[in-house]
Amino acid sequence: MAEHTIGVDISKSHLDVFDAERREAKRFENSISGFRAFEKWLGKLEIARVVYEPTGPYHRNFEERFCDKLPLIKVNPLQARRFVEACGTRAKTDALDARGLARMGIALDLQPDTPVAKTTRILKDLQVARTALIKERTRLNNRAHVLTHAVLKRQTKARLALVEKQIAELDKEIDTFIDTDKAIARRRQIVTSIPGLGSVASAAILTYLPEIGTLDRRQVGSLAGVVPYNRDSGQWKGKSFISGGRKPLRDALYMPALVAMRYNPDLKAKYEDLRAAGKPAKVAIVAIMRKLIETANALVKADRVWVPKNT
């Protein structure tokens, strides 16, 4: 029996799907009833992969409904678009996008993603909300410095107090969710043993890198977006640069790197060596960020806490 590759373009109201083997397209509502109709349409087909793009809040229900039922593959929208254009398709419609996603899955032999645990999905929602509050706190603090009217000062102060309270409430909820999962709690214990990585940073790392402990050095660095890539062509040699990866994870590593290069003896020595070799401060900091995430990944894989090299 042939294995089927399904492309799914998800919008606010509809799912446009395409079965590459049957060469059949169909549209369903992006709703519970639409999901049931989609399952009925699939029937007892042998499904190799279901390829879709993240679309903000619109793909969430689809992902949660089918993560344990179908071999889902979530692809980068930019890469999907470039693939379609490389195939010679310039027009863009929902139906064409679904067809392109199916073709991409077959051509690149994409493999299904590991299902995301419910705890991880909840932690991500909490982390996203926390990040928004941190940005709001920064905005209010910046505004407070230039206000002169008494009413505006009082209102801004009250908003800041509310935001601080909400951040503390989210931190408590994140800690509670981590503590209720023994595996995640153990990983957090290991990660926080590394000087520079506190409870907030470790929670962000475990949320945005649930694969930690299962990756090699290159993979974990690439996912964090801290691996430099060459820019060479013929005799021209450009500067290496970092790109891609998971931005929230990279953001979570920046402040810990600043702390680690002062108080983590291993990373402090590494930073000083890089600076002594003439590396710019930003390059040295990125190197520390990469070393932090690589160390955390290696320790979680070995299931042991950090100890200084001289002990």
C-alpha positions in Angstrom: 0.0 0.0 0.0 1.4 3.4 -1.0 2.3 5.9 1.7 0.6 9.2 1.4 2.1 12.7 1.9 -0.4 15.4 2.8 0.2 19.1 2.5 -1.9 21.3 4.8 -2.2 25.1 4.4 -3.7 26.5 7.6 -5.6 29.8 7.7 -7.9 31.3 10.3 -11.0 29.7 8.9 -9.9 26.9 6.6 -7.6 24.0 6.1 -6.5 23.6 2.4 -5.1 20.1 2.0 -3.5 18.2 -0.8 -2.8 14.4 -1.1 0.2 14.0 -3.4 -0.4 10.4 -4.1 -4.1 10.7 -5.0 -3.5 14.2 -6.5 -6.6 15.3 -4.7 -7.3 18.7 -3.1 -9.9 19.5 -0.5 -10.9 22.3 1.9 -12.1 21.9 5.4 -13.1 24.3 8.2 -10.5 25.1 10.8 -12.7 23.8 13.5 -13.6 20.7 15.5 -16.1 19.7 12.8 -13.6 20.4 10.1 -11.0 18.2 11.9 -13.5 15.3 12.0 -14.2 15.7 8.3 -10.5 15.8 7.6 -10.0 12.5 9.5 -12.9 11.0 7.6 -11.4 12.1 4.3 -8.1 10.4 5.2 -9.9 7.2 6.1 -7.5 4.3 6.6 -4.8 5.7 4.3 -1.2 4.9 5.2 0.1 8.4 6.0 3.9 9.0 5.7 3.8 12.7 6.6 1.5 15.7 7.1 3.4 18.9 6.2 2.2 22.3 7.4 3.5 25.7 8.3 3.2 27.5 11.7 0.5 30.2 11.3 0.5 32.0 14.7 -2.5 31.0 16.7 -4.3 29.3 13.8 -2.3 26.1 13.7 -2.4 25.4 17.4 -5.7 23.5 17.5 -4.8 21.5 14.5 -1.4 20.6 16.0 -2.9 19.6 19.4 -5.7 17.5 17.7 -3.4 15.5 15.5 0.0 15.4 17.2 -0.6 11.9 18.6 -2.5 10.6 15.6 -0.6 11.7 12.5 3.1 12.1 11.5 3.2 15.9 11.6 6.0 17.9 10.1 6.1 21.7 10.8 8.3 23.5 8.3 9.8 27.0 8.1 7.5 29.2 6.0 10.4 31.0 4.3 12.0 27.7 3.3 8.7 26.3 2.0 8.2 29.4 -0.1 11.7 29.2 -1.5 11.2 25.6 -2.4 8.0 26.4 -4.3 9.6 29.2 -6.2 12.6 26.9 -7.0 10.0 24.5 -8.5 8.9 27.3 -10.9 5.7 28.3 -9.1 5.3 32.1 -8.7 1.6 32.3 -8.0 0.5 32.0 -4.3 -2.9 30.6 -3.2 -3.9 28.5 -0.3 -4.4 25.5 -2.6 -1.1 26.0 -4.3 0.6 26.3 -0.9 -0.8 23.0 0.3 0.4 21.3 -3.0 3.8 22.9 -2.5 4.1 21.6 1.1 3.3 18.1 0.0 5.9 18.2 -2.8 8.5 19.6 -0.4 7.8 16.7 2.0 8.4 14.1 -0.7 11.4 15.8 -2.4 13.3 16.4 0.9 12.1 13.1 2.5 11.1 15.0 5.6 10.7 13.0 8.7 7.9 13.4 11.3 8.6 15.7 14.3 8.7 14.3 17.8 5.3 15.0 19.4 5.4 17.9 21.8 4.3 17.1 25.3 1.3 19.0 26.8 3.5 20.3 29.6 5.9 21.8 27.1 3.1 23.5 25.2 1.8 25.0 28.4 5.2 26.1 29.5 5.7 27.8 26.1 2.4 29.7 26.5 3.5 30.9 29.9 7.0 31.9 28.6 5.5 33.9 25.7 3.2 35.7 28.2 6.2 36.4 30.5 8.3 37.8 27.6 5.4 40.2 26.7 5.2 41.4 30.3 9.0 41.9 30.4 8.8 44.1 27.3 5.8 46.0 28.8 7.8 46.6 32.0 10.7 48.0 30.0 8.4 50.3 28.1 6.8 51.6 31.2 10.1 52.2 33.0 11.4 54.1 30.0 8.2 56.2 29.9 8.3 56.9 33.6 11.6 58.7 33.2 10.1 61.4 30.9 6.7 61.9 32.5 6.1 65.2 34.4 2.3 65.2 35.0 1.3 63.8 38.4 -1.6 61.7 37.1 0.5 60.1 34.4 3.2 59.3 36.9 0.7 57.7 39.3 -0.9 55.6 36.5 2.4 54.4 35.2 3.5 53.5 38.7 0.3 51.5 39.2 0.7 49.7 35.9 4.3 48.8 36.8 3.2 47.4 40.1 0.6 45.3 38.3 3.1 44.1 35.7 5.6 43.1 38.4 2.9 41.2 40.2 1.9 39.4 37.0 5.5 38.5 36.2 5.9 37.0 39.7 2.7 35.1 39.3 3.9 33.6 36.0 7.3 32.7 37.5 5.5 30.8 40.3 3.2 29.0 37.8 6.2 28.0 35.6 8.1 26.7 38.6 5.0 24.7 39.6 4.7 23.1 36.1 8.3 22.2 36.1 8.2 20.7 39.5 5.2 18.5 38.7 7.2 16.8 35.9 10.1 14.7 37.3 12.0 14.5 34.0 11.9 18.3 33.4 12.6 19.0 37.1 15.7 16.8 36.9 16.9 18.6 33.7 16.4 22.0 35.4 18.4 20.8 38.4 21.3 19.9 36.0 21.0 23.2 34.0 20.9 25.4 37.0 24.1 23.8 38.4 26.0 25.6 35.7 27.2 29.0 37.0 25.3 31.7 35.0 22.2 29.8 34.4 19.5 30.6 37.0 16.0 29.5 37.4 14.5 31.9 34.9 17.0 31.2 32.2 16.8 27.4 32.8 13.0 27.5 32.5 13.3 29.3 29.1 15.9 26.8 27.9 13.8 23.8 28.8 10.8 25.4 27.2 12.3 26.4 23.9 14.7 23.4 23.7 12.7 20.4 24.8 15.1 18.2 22.8 18.0 19.1 25.2 20.1 16.0 26.0 19.3 14.3 22.7 21.3 16.5 20.4 25.0 16.7 19.4 27.1 19.8 19.8 26.4 21.2 16.3 22.7 20.5 16.4 22.2 22.2 19.8 24.2 25.2 18.7 22.3 25.5 15.4 18.9 25.4 17.2 20.1 28.2 19.5 21.3 30.2 16.5 24.8 30.7 17.8 26.8 28.7 15.2 28.7 30.9 12.8 28.4 30.2 9.1 31.0 31.0 6.5 30.4 33.4 3.6 32.9 32.5 1.0 32.7 32.5 -2.8 35.6 31.8 -5.1 38.5 33.9 -3.9 36.3 36.2 -1.9 36.3 35.5 1.9 33.5 37.1 3.9 33.0 37.3 7.7 31.3 34.3 9.4 27.9 35.1 10.9 25.2 33.5 13.1 21.7 33.2 11.7 18.5 31.2 12.1 17.7 29.1 15.1 15.1 29.8 17.8 15.3 33.4 18.7 13.6 33.1 22.2 16.3 30.5 23.1 19.1 32.7 21.9 17.6 35.7 23.8 17.5 33.5 26.9 21.2 32.8 26.7 22.4 36.4 26.4 22.2 37.6 30.0 23.5 34.3 31.4 26.5 34.6 29.2 27.3 38.0 30.6 27.1 36.5 34.1 29.0 33.4 33.2 31.9 35.3 31.7 32.4 36.9 35.1 31.6 34.2 37.6 31.9 30.8 35.8 35.7 30.1 36.0 35.8 27.9 32.9 33.9 30.4 30.7 35.6 33.4 32.2 38.9 31.9 31.0 37.5 31.2 27.6 36.2 34.8 27.2 39.5 36.3 28.2 41.4 34.0 25.8 39.1 35.1 22.9 39.5 38.8 23.7 43.3 38.3 24.0 43.2 36.7 20.6 41.7 39.9 19.2 38.1 38.7 18.9 35.4 41.5 19.3 33.5 41.5 22.5 30.2 40.5 20.8 31.9 37.5 19.1 33.3 36.4 22.4 29.9 36.7 24.1 28.2 34.6 21.4 31.0 32.0 21.9 30.1 31.9 25.6 26.4 31.6 24.8 27.2 28.6 22.5 29.4 27.0 25.2 26.7 27.4 27.8 24.0 25.6 25.7 26.5 22.9 24.6 27.5 22.3 28.2 23.9 22.1 29.4 23.1 19.7 26.6 26.1 17.5 27.4 25.3 17.4 31.1 21.6 16.6 30.6 22.7 13.8 28.2 25.0 12.4 30.9 22.5 13.1 33.7 25.0 14.8 35.9 25.5 18.2 37.4 28.2 20.7 36.6 31.5 20.6 38.5 34.5 22.9 38.0 37.3 21.4 36.0 39.9 21.6 38.8 37.8 19.4 41.2 
